[in-house]
Amino acid sequence: MALVKLVLESGASVEIEATSEQADSLVAGFARYVYEKHVPEKRTILTPSQSFYVDYSKVAIARREF
């Protein structure tokens, strides 16, 4: 498992626990958004009962904690 920390433009932070692969994909998706303005898929599925959506235009920093 890995922890991804998203710091929003407002200064608030959100922590998301995901698998290593999902965490890498989330951080890479943010990097692609910043570089290419390519919006990744709207929803990330963590488990069959958990998913989330990140509006990358509101995110200032995305980093993998561990």
PDB file of N, CA, C and O in Angstrom:
ATOM      1  N   MET A   1       0.837  -1.179   0.000  1.00  0.00           N
ATOM      2  CA  MET A   1       0.000   0.000   0.000  1.00  0.00           C
ATOM      3  C   MET A   1       0.887   1.248   0.000  1.00  0.00           C
ATOM      4  O   MET A   1       2.031   1.234   0.455  1.00  0.00           O
ATOM      5  N   ALA A   2       0.312   2.311  -0.524  1.00  0.00           N
ATOM      6  CA  ALA A   2       1.019   3.579  -0.610  1.00  0.00           C
ATOM      7  C   ALA A   2       0.062   4.699  -0.207  1.00  0.00           C
ATOM      8  O   ALA A   2      -1.158   4.535  -0.241  1.00  0.00           O
ATOM      9  N   LEU A   3       0.623   5.810   0.166  1.00  0.00           N
ATOM     10  CA  LEU A   3      -0.161   6.972   0.549  1.00  0.00           C
ATOM     11  C   LEU A   3       0.172   8.102  -0.412  1.00  0.00           C
ATOM     12  O   LEU A   3       1.340   8.437  -0.610  1.00  0.00           O
ATOM     13  N   VAL A   4      -0.859   8.689  -1.006  1.00  0.00           N
ATOM     14  CA  VAL A   4      -0.680   9.836  -1.900  1.00  0.00           C
ATOM     15  C   VAL A   4      -1.249  11.051  -1.186  1.00  0.00           C
ATOM     16  O   VAL A   4      -2.377  11.024  -0.693  1.00  0.00           O
ATOM     17  N   LYS A   5      -0.466  12.105  -1.136  1.00  0.00           N
ATOM     18  CA  LYS A   5      -0.915  13.341  -0.506  1.00  0.00           C
ATOM     19  C   LYS A   5      -1.125  14.382  -1.594  1.00  0.00           C
ATOM     20  O   LYS A   5      -0.208  14.699  -2.352  1.00  0.00           O
ATOM     21  N   LEU A   6      -2.346  14.912  -1.664  1.00  0.00           N
ATOM     22  CA  LEU A   6      -2.682  15.972  -2.604  1.00  0.00           C
ATOM     23  C   LEU A   6      -2.841  17.265  -1.815  1.00  0.00           C
ATOM     24  O   LEU A   6      -3.619  17.322  -0.863  1.00  0.00           O
ATOM     25  N   VAL A   7      -2.111  18.295  -2.203  1.00  0.00           N
ATOM     26  CA  VAL A   7      -2.253  19.608  -1.591  1.00  0.00           C
ATOM     27  C   VAL A   7      -2.997  20.469  -2.599  1.00  0.00           C
ATOM     28  O   VAL A   7      -2.544  20.665  -3.727  1.00  0.00           O
ATOM     29  N   LEU A   8      -4.142  20.977  -2.177  1.00  0.00           N
ATOM     30  CA  LEU A   8      -4.983  21.778  -3.056  1.00  0.00           C
ATOM     31  C   LEU A   8      -4.514  23.228  -3.080  1.00  0.00           C
ATOM     32  O   LEU A   8      -3.769  23.663  -2.202  1.00  0.00           O
ATOM     33  N   GLU A   9      -4.954  23.964  -4.083  1.00  0.00           N
ATOM     34  CA  GLU A   9      -4.600  25.386  -4.185  1.00  0.00           C
ATOM     35  C   GLU A   9      -5.042  26.158  -2.960  1.00  0.00           C
ATOM     36  O   GLU A   9      -4.410  27.149  -2.594  1.00  0.00           O
ATOM     37  N   SER A  10      -6.109  25.724  -2.323  1.00  0.00           N
ATOM     38  CA  SER A  10      -6.632  26.407  -1.137  1.00  0.00           C
ATOM     39  C   SER A  10      -5.755  26.183   0.092  1.00  0.00           C
ATOM     40  O   SER A  10      -5.915  26.865   1.104  1.00  0.00           O
ATOM     41  N   GLY A  11      -4.818  25.220   0.003  1.00  0.00           N
ATOM     42  CA  GLY A  11      -3.952  24.900   1.129  1.00  0.00           C
ATOM     43  C   GLY A  11      -4.390  23.653   1.877  1.00  0.00           C
ATOM     44  O   GLY A  11      -3.624  23.096   2.663  1.00  0.00           O
ATOM     45  N   ALA A  12      -5.607  23.216   1.639  1.00  0.00           N
ATOM     46  CA  ALA A  12      -6.101  21.987   2.269  1.00  0.00           C
ATOM     47  C   ALA A  12      -5.378  20.786   1.661  1.00  0.00           C
ATOM     48  O   ALA A  12      -4.914  20.844   0.522  1.00  0.00           O
ATOM     49  N   SER A  13      -5.287  19.714   2.419  1.00  0.00           N
ATOM     50  CA  SER A  13      -4.639  18.519   1.886  1.00  0.00           C
ATOM     51  C   SER A  13      -5.570  17.321   2.021  1.00  0.00           C
ATOM     52  O   SER A  13      -6.429  17.263   2.902  1.00  0.00           O
ATOM     53  N   VAL A  14      -5.368  16.374   1.121  1.00  0.00           N
ATOM     54  CA  VAL A  14      -6.156  15.148   1.095  1.00  0.00           C
ATOM     55  C   VAL A  14      -5.177  13.998   0.977  1.00  0.00           C
ATOM     56  O   VAL A  14      -4.249  14.048   0.170  1.00  0.00           O
ATOM     57  N   GLU A  15      -5.379  12.958   1.781  1.00  0.00           N
ATOM     58  CA  GLU A  15      -4.538  11.769   1.706  1.00  0.00           C
ATOM     59  C   GLU A  15      -5.373  10.614   1.176  1.00  0.00           C
ATOM     60  O   GLU A  15      -6.501  10.391   1.615  1.00  0.00           O
ATOM     61  N   ILE A  16      -4.800   9.881   0.223  1.00  0.00           N
ATOM     62  CA  ILE A  16      -5.485   8.751  -0.393  1.00  0.00           C
ATOM     63  C   ILE A  16      -4.591   7.526  -0.248  1.00  0.00           C
ATOM     64  O   ILE A  16      -3.436   7.538  -0.674  1.00  0.00           O
ATOM     65  N   GLU A  17      -5.128   6.471   0.353  1.00  0.00           N
ATOM     66  CA  GLU A  17      -4.396   5.221   0.475  1.00  0.00           C
ATOM     67  C   GLU A  17      -4.762   4.350  -0.720  1.00  0.00           C
ATOM     68  O   GLU A  17      -5.939   4.117  -0.993  1.00  0.00           O
ATOM     69  N   ALA A  18      -3.745   3.875  -1.426  1.00  0.00           N
ATOM     70  CA  ALA A  18      -3.958   3.091  -2.641  1.00  0.00           C
ATOM     71  C   ALA A  18      -2.833   2.078  -2.791  1.00  0.00           C
ATOM     72  O   ALA A  18      -1.877   2.077  -2.016  1.00  0.00           O
ATOM     73  N   THR A  19      -2.955   1.224  -3.787  1.00  0.00           N
ATOM     74  CA  THR A  19      -1.852   0.306  -4.075  1.00  0.00           C
ATOM     75  C   THR A  19      -0.699   1.110  -4.661  1.00  0.00           C
ATOM     76  O   THR A  19      -0.886   2.254  -5.076  1.00  0.00           O
ATOM     77  N   SER A  20       0.473   0.527  -4.698  1.00  0.00           N
ATOM     78  CA  SER A  20       1.645   1.214  -5.252  1.00  0.00           C
ATOM     79  C   SER A  20       1.404   1.616  -6.704  1.00  0.00           C
ATOM     80  O   SER A  20       1.755   2.724  -7.111  1.00  0.00           O
ATOM     81  N   GLU A  21       0.811   0.723  -7.479  1.00  0.00           N
ATOM     82  CA  GLU A  21       0.545   1.003  -8.891  1.00  0.00           C
ATOM     83  C   GLU A  21      -0.452   2.146  -9.051  1.00  0.00           C
ATOM     84  O   GLU A  21      -0.260   3.021  -9.895  1.00  0.00           O
ATOM     85  N   GLN A  22      -1.507   2.145  -8.252  1.00  0.00           N
ATOM     86  CA  GLN A  22      -2.496   3.218  -8.320  1.00  0.00           C
ATOM     87  C   GLN A  22      -1.888   4.552  -7.892  1.00  0.00           C
ATOM     88  O   GLN A  22      -2.180   5.587  -8.490  1.00  0.00           O
ATOM     89  N   ALA A  23      -1.048   4.530  -6.866  1.00  0.00           N
ATOM     90  CA  ALA A  23      -0.404   5.756  -6.401  1.00  0.00           C
ATOM     91  C   ALA A  23       0.518   6.328  -7.473  1.00  0.00           C
ATOM     92  O   ALA A  23       0.507   7.531  -7.732  1.00  0.00           O
ATOM     93  N   ASP A  24       1.308   5.467  -8.090  1.00  0.00           N
ATOM     94  CA  ASP A  24       2.194   5.923  -9.169  1.00  0.00           C
ATOM     95  C   ASP A  24       1.385   6.508 -10.321  1.00  0.00           C
ATOM     96  O   ASP A  24       1.760   7.530 -10.895  1.00  0.00           O
ATOM     97  N   SER A  25       0.282   5.861 -10.653  1.00  0.00           N
ATOM     98  CA  SER A  25      -0.573   6.328 -11.751  1.00  0.00           C
ATOM     99  C   SER A  25      -1.193   7.687 -11.426  1.00  0.00           C
ATOM    100  O   SER A  25      -1.292   8.554 -12.294  1.00  0.00           O
ATOM    101  N   LEU A  26      -1.605   7.865 -10.183  1.00  0.00           N
ATOM    102  CA  LEU A  26      -2.208   9.132  -9.761  1.00  0.00           C
ATOM    103  C   LEU A  26      -1.207  10.281  -9.857  1.00  0.00           C
ATOM    104  O   LEU A  26      -1.533  11.344 -10.385  1.00  0.00           O
ATOM    105  N   VAL A  27       0.000  10.075  -9.353  1.00  0.00           N
ATOM    106  CA  VAL A  27       1.032  11.113  -9.404  1.00  0.00           C
ATOM    107  C   VAL A  27       1.450  11.375 -10.855  1.00  0.00           C
ATOM    108  O   VAL A  27       1.630  12.528 -11.247  1.00  0.00           O
ATOM    109  N   ALA A  28       1.604  10.321 -11.645  1.00  0.00           N
ATOM    110  CA  ALA A  28       1.962  10.485 -13.060  1.00  0.00           C
ATOM    111  C   ALA A  28       0.850  11.204 -13.818  1.00  0.00           C
ATOM    112  O   ALA A  28       1.128  12.023 -14.695  1.00  0.00           O
ATOM    113  N   GLY A  29      -0.398  10.906 -13.491  1.00  0.00           N
ATOM    114  CA  GLY A  29      -1.523  11.594 -14.132  1.00  0.00           C
ATOM    115  C   GLY A  29      -1.503  13.085 -13.854  1.00  0.00           C
ATOM    116  O   GLY A  29      -1.796  13.888 -14.740  1.00  0.00           O
ATOM    117  N   PHE A  30      -1.159  13.463 -12.623  1.00  0.00           N
ATOM    118  CA  PHE A  30      -1.058  14.883 -12.290  1.00  0.00           C
ATOM    119  C   PHE A  30       0.087  15.541 -13.060  1.00  0.00           C
ATOM    120  O   PHE A  30      -0.049  16.660 -13.553  1.00  0.00           O
ATOM    121  N   ALA A  31       1.217  14.835 -13.159  1.00  0.00           N
ATOM    122  CA  ALA A  31       2.365  15.375 -13.903  1.00  0.00           C
ATOM    123  C   ALA A  31       2.009  15.572 -15.377  1.00  0.00           C
ATOM    124  O   ALA A  31       2.379  16.583 -15.974  1.00  0.00           O
ATOM    125  N   ARG A  32       1.292  14.611 -15.965  1.00  0.00           N
ATOM    126  CA  ARG A  32       0.857  14.759 -17.365  1.00  0.00           C
ATOM    127  C   ARG A  32      -0.092  15.941 -17.514  1.00  0.00           C
ATOM    128  O   ARG A  32      -0.019  16.687 -18.491  1.00  0.00           O
ATOM    129  N   TYR A  33      -0.988  16.106 -16.532  1.00  0.00           N
ATOM    130  CA  TYR A  33      -1.919  17.231 -16.582  1.00  0.00           C
ATOM    131  C   TYR A  33      -1.160  18.558 -16.582  1.00  0.00           C
ATOM    132  O   TYR A  33      -1.468  19.453 -17.370  1.00  0.00           O
ATOM    133  N   VAL A  34      -0.169  18.684 -15.699  1.00  0.00           N
ATOM    134  CA  VAL A  34       0.608  19.919 -15.609  1.00  0.00           C
ATOM    135  C   VAL A  34       1.379  20.166 -16.901  1.00  0.00           C
ATOM    136  O   VAL A  34       1.405  21.290 -17.403  1.00  0.00           O
ATOM    137  N   TYR A  35       2.001  19.133 -17.436  1.00  0.00           N
ATOM    138  CA  TYR A  35       2.847  19.282 -18.625  1.00  0.00           C
ATOM    139  C   TYR A  35       2.040  19.444 -19.906  1.00  0.00           C
ATOM    140  O   TYR A  35       2.326  20.330 -20.712  1.00  0.00           O
ATOM    141  N   GLU A  36       1.041  18.600 -20.099  1.00  0.00           N
ATOM    142  CA  GLU A  36       0.301  18.563 -21.370  1.00  0.00           C
ATOM    143  C   GLU A  36      -1.099  19.144 -21.298  1.00  0.00           C
ATOM    144  O   GLU A  36      -1.753  19.303 -22.328  1.00  0.00           O
ATOM    145  N   LYS A  37      -1.568  19.463 -20.107  1.00  0.00           N
ATOM    146  CA  LYS A  37      -2.960  19.856 -19.879  1.00  0.00           C
ATOM    147  C   LYS A  37      -3.903  18.755 -20.353  1.00  0.00           C
ATOM    148  O   LYS A  37      -5.021  19.022 -20.791  1.00  0.00           O
ATOM    149  N   HIS A  38      -3.427  17.499 -20.257  1.00  0.00           N
ATOM    150  CA  HIS A  38      -4.223  16.331 -20.609  1.00  0.00           C
ATOM    151  C   HIS A  38      -4.959  15.870 -19.360  1.00  0.00           C
ATOM    152  O   HIS A  38      -4.330  15.473 -18.379  1.00  0.00           O
ATOM    153  N   VAL A  39      -6.271  15.918 -19.389  1.00  0.00           N
ATOM    154  CA  VAL A  39      -7.060  15.528 -18.232  1.00  0.00           C
ATOM    155  C   VAL A  39      -7.192  14.006 -18.220  1.00  0.00           C
ATOM    156  O   VAL A  39      -7.717  13.422 -19.168  1.00  0.00           O
ATOM    157  N   PRO A  40      -6.715  13.360 -17.146  1.00  0.00           N
ATOM    158  CA  PRO A  40      -6.828  11.903 -17.073  1.00  0.00           C
ATOM    159  C   PRO A  40      -8.274  11.460 -16.860  1.00  0.00           C
ATOM    160  O   PRO A  40      -9.175  12.292 -16.758  1.00  0.00           O
ATOM    161  N   GLU A  41      -8.486  10.174 -16.793  1.00  0.00           N
ATOM    162  CA  GLU A  41      -9.829   9.644 -16.581  1.00  0.00           C
ATOM    163  C   GLU A  41     -10.476  10.304 -15.377  1.00  0.00           C
ATOM    164  O   GLU A  41      -9.804  10.655 -14.408  1.00  0.00           O
ATOM    165  N   LYS A  42     -11.776  10.466 -15.449  1.00  0.00           N
ATOM    166  CA  LYS A  42     -12.492  11.185 -14.407  1.00  0.00           C
ATOM    167  C   LYS A  42     -12.520  10.458 -13.069  1.00  0.00           C
ATOM    168  O   LYS A  42     -12.575  11.095 -12.017  1.00  0.00           O
ATOM    169  N   ARG A  43     -12.482   9.125 -13.102  1.00  0.00           N
ATOM    170  CA  ARG A  43     -12.641   8.383 -11.860  1.00  0.00           C
ATOM    171  C   ARG A  43     -11.533   7.354 -11.720  1.00  0.00           C
ATOM    172  O   ARG A  43     -11.162   6.691 -12.688  1.00  0.00           O
ATOM    173  N   THR A  44     -11.014   7.226 -10.520  1.00  0.00           N
ATOM    174  CA  THR A  44     -10.026   6.195 -10.210  1.00  0.00           C
ATOM    175  C   THR A  44     -10.691   5.196  -9.280  1.00  0.00           C
ATOM    176  O   THR A  44     -11.222   5.576  -8.236  1.00  0.00           O
ATOM    177  N   ILE A  45     -10.668   3.933  -9.648  1.00  0.00           N
ATOM    178  CA  ILE A  45     -11.270   2.890  -8.836  1.00  0.00           C
ATOM    179  C   ILE A  45     -10.183   2.265  -7.968  1.00  0.00           C
ATOM    180  O   ILE A  45      -9.200   1.729  -8.480  1.00  0.00           O
ATOM    181  N   LEU A  46     -10.366   2.337  -6.655  1.00  0.00           N
ATOM    182  CA  LEU A  46      -9.410   1.757  -5.717  1.00  0.00           C
ATOM    183  C   LEU A  46      -9.747   0.298  -5.439  1.00  0.00           C
ATOM    184  O   LEU A  46      -8.892  -0.581  -5.557  1.00  0.00           O
ATOM    185  N   THR A  47     -10.977   0.054  -5.076  1.00  0.00           N
ATOM    186  CA  THR A  47     -11.479  -1.291  -4.814  1.00  0.00           C
ATOM    187  C   THR A  47     -12.865  -1.375  -5.439  1.00  0.00           C
ATOM    188  O   THR A  47     -13.382  -0.358  -5.901  1.00  0.00           O
ATOM    189  N   PRO A  48     -13.474  -2.538  -5.469  1.00  0.00           N
ATOM    190  CA  PRO A  48     -14.827  -2.628  -6.029  1.00  0.00           C
ATOM    191  C   PRO A  48     -15.846  -1.695  -5.357  1.00  0.00           C
ATOM    192  O   PRO A  48     -16.858  -1.344  -5.964  1.00  0.00           O
ATOM    193  N   SER A  49     -15.579  -1.297  -4.112  1.00  0.00           N
ATOM    194  CA  SER A  49     -16.524  -0.426  -3.408  1.00  0.00           C
ATOM    195  C   SER A  49     -15.996   0.984  -3.142  1.00  0.00           C
ATOM    196  O   SER A  49     -16.678   1.782  -2.499  1.00  0.00           O
ATOM    197  N   GLN A  50     -14.783   1.306  -3.631  1.00  0.00           N
ATOM    198  CA  GLN A  50     -14.216   2.632  -3.397  1.00  0.00           C
ATOM    199  C   GLN A  50     -13.651   3.212  -4.683  1.00  0.00           C
ATOM    200  O   GLN A  50     -12.911   2.553  -5.414  1.00  0.00           O
ATOM    201  N   SER A  51     -14.018   4.460  -4.940  1.00  0.00           N
ATOM    202  CA  SER A  51     -13.449   5.182  -6.074  1.00  0.00           C
ATOM    203  C   SER A  51     -13.433   6.663  -5.719  1.00  0.00           C
ATOM    204  O   SER A  51     -14.080   7.090  -4.763  1.00  0.00           O
ATOM    205  N   PHE A  52     -12.685   7.446  -6.502  1.00  0.00           N
ATOM    206  CA  PHE A  52     -12.637   8.883  -6.257  1.00  0.00           C
ATOM    207  C   PHE A  52     -12.397   9.614  -7.569  1.00  0.00           C
ATOM    208  O   PHE A  52     -11.984   9.018  -8.565  1.00  0.00           O
ATOM    209  N   TYR A  53     -12.662  10.911  -7.551  1.00  0.00           N
ATOM    210  CA  TYR A  53     -12.423  11.789  -8.690  1.00  0.00           C
ATOM    211  C   TYR A  53     -11.579  12.956  -8.203  1.00  0.00           C
ATOM    212  O   TYR A  53     -11.858  13.538  -7.155  1.00  0.00           O
ATOM    213  N   VAL A  54     -10.548  13.295  -8.967  1.00  0.00           N
ATOM    214  CA  VAL A  54      -9.700  14.431  -8.619  1.00  0.00           C
ATOM    215  C   VAL A  54      -9.777  15.452  -9.746  1.00  0.00           C
ATOM    216  O   VAL A  54      -9.510  15.128 -10.904  1.00  0.00           O
ATOM    217  N   ASP A  55     -10.139  16.675  -9.411  1.00  0.00           N
ATOM    218  CA  ASP A  55     -10.115  17.774 -10.376  1.00  0.00           C
ATOM    219  C   ASP A  55      -8.710  18.375 -10.305  1.00  0.00           C
ATOM    220  O   ASP A  55      -8.415  19.187  -9.428  1.00  0.00           O
ATOM    221  N   TYR A  56      -7.845  17.964 -11.242  1.00  0.00           N
ATOM    222  CA  TYR A  56      -6.437  18.371 -11.196  1.00  0.00           C
ATOM    223  C   TYR A  56      -6.250  19.884 -11.321  1.00  0.00           C
ATOM    224  O   TYR A  56      -5.188  20.396 -10.963  1.00  0.00           O
ATOM    225  N   SER A  57      -7.242  20.603 -11.812  1.00  0.00           N
ATOM    226  CA  SER A  57      -7.106  22.058 -11.909  1.00  0.00           C
ATOM    227  C   SER A  57      -7.111  22.702 -10.525  1.00  0.00           C
ATOM    228  O   SER A  57      -6.743  23.869 -10.393  1.00  0.00           O
ATOM    229  N   LYS A  58      -7.518  21.970  -9.498  1.00  0.00           N
ATOM    230  CA  LYS A  58      -7.546  22.487  -8.124  1.00  0.00           C
ATOM    231  C   LYS A  58      -6.368  21.994  -7.286  1.00  0.00           C
ATOM    232  O   LYS A  58      -6.224  22.392  -6.130  1.00  0.00           O
ATOM    233  N   VAL A  59      -5.515  21.124  -7.864  1.00  0.00           N
ATOM    234  CA  VAL A  59      -4.404  20.526  -7.120  1.00  0.00           C
ATOM    235  C   VAL A  59      -3.133  21.326  -7.366  1.00  0.00           C
ATOM    236  O   VAL A  59      -2.821  21.677  -8.504  1.00  0.00           O
ATOM    237  N   ALA A  60      -2.399  21.611  -6.290  1.00  0.00           N
ATOM    238  CA  ALA A  60      -1.116  22.318  -6.409  1.00  0.00           C
ATOM    239  C   ALA A  60       0.045  21.325  -6.392  1.00  0.00           C
ATOM    240  O   ALA A  60       0.998  21.473  -7.157  1.00  0.00           O
ATOM    241  N   ILE A  61      -0.031  20.313  -5.522  1.00  0.00           N
ATOM    242  CA  ILE A  61       1.053  19.328  -5.370  1.00  0.00           C
ATOM    243  C   ILE A  61       0.429  17.943  -5.206  1.00  0.00           C
ATOM    244  O   ILE A  61      -0.551  17.770  -4.481  1.00  0.00           O
ATOM    245  N   ALA A  62       1.015  16.968  -5.889  1.00  0.00           N
ATOM    246  CA  ALA A  62       0.643  15.564  -5.699  1.00  0.00           C
ATOM    247  C   ALA A  62       1.928  14.794  -5.446  1.00  0.00           C
ATOM    248  O   ALA A  62       2.837  14.820  -6.276  1.00  0.00           O
ATOM    249  N   ARG A  63       2.017  14.115  -4.321  1.00  0.00           N
ATOM    250  CA  ARG A  63       3.227  13.349  -4.044  1.00  0.00           C
ATOM    251  C   ARG A  63       2.886  12.040  -3.345  1.00  0.00           C
ATOM    252  O   ARG A  63       1.906  11.929  -2.608  1.00  0.00           O
ATOM    253  N   ARG A  64       3.721  11.076  -3.604  1.00  0.00           N
ATOM    254  CA  ARG A  64       3.576   9.774  -2.975  1.00  0.00           C
ATOM    255  C   ARG A  64       4.416   9.772  -1.707  1.00  0.00           C
ATOM    256  O   ARG A  64       5.615  10.049  -1.745  1.00  0.00           O
ATOM    257  N   GLU A  65       3.784   9.460  -0.592  1.00  0.00           N
ATOM    258  CA  GLU A  65       4.462   9.492   0.702  1.00  0.00           C
ATOM    259  C   GLU A  65       5.278   8.227   0.933  1.00  0.00           C
ATOM    260  O   GLU A  65       6.434   8.320   1.347  1.00  0.00           O
ATOM    261  N   PHE A  66       4.719   7.058   0.681  1.00  0.00           N
ATOM    262  CA  PHE A  66       5.446   5.796   0.848  1.00  0.00           C
ATOM    263  C   PHE A  66       4.786   4.721   0.034  1.00  0.00           C
ATOM    264  O   PHE A  66       5.244   3.578   0.035  1.00  0.00           O
TER     265      PHE A  66
END
